[in-house]
Amino acid sequence: MYGDRKVGGLWCHEVLARLSDYLDDELVPSDRVQIEDHLRGCDVCERFGGEFKSVIKALREELTIPDPLDSELERRLQKRLITAGS
């Protein structure tokens, strides 16, 4: 990695490899503190981490919103459900 620096006891590549786990709150507290120390001292990783977090948040929001059903498809599904329940 270009400009790989050791800050807060971790190299940039180590932080980037664990960034997803950090954002998902899947790290033990000591590992979380180490990553936060690195991010406070490394403007490159802090900036990348913020951008990465924004992308992940946008993807999660997009993927959790279902597309609306076509009205004809919805009508046919409702008809089948009513028929199946009879």
Secondary structure, DSSP 8 states (H G I E B T S, - for coil): -TT--EETTEEHHHHHHHHHHHHTT-S-HHHHHHHHHHHHH-HHHHHHHHHHHHHHHHHHHHHHS-----HHHHHHHHHHHHHHH-
